[in-house]
Amino acid sequence: MPYRVEIADTEENNTFLKNIPKDILTKLSKHLQLLGEHPFLGRSIEAPIPAYLYSFQITHAEQNHQFIVSYKINEGNETIYITSFGRTIIKT
């Protein structure tokens, strides 16, 4: 059974998602669903707060959008918590 994916309700995440074009938001959602099906797609990092990083690319309007998502896994309730997003735009 796939893990449930939840996005932390923070001002930064809400602003990030609000500023993403709708076409990209749909593709972003598909990548997060894929992460729910394969929770260990990301790589584990040891930092002051251990987390996983998952990166992927979405092409939209002749631009490559490189996304990075940090997340934590709660295996007890099979939930992935998205803690933050990042995006870099590369014009082609």
ABEGO torsion letter per residue (X at the ends): XBBBBBBBBBAAAAAAAAABBAAAAAAAAAAAAAAAABAAABBBBBBABBBBBBBBBBBBGGBBBBBBBBBBBBAAAGBBBBABBBBBBBBX
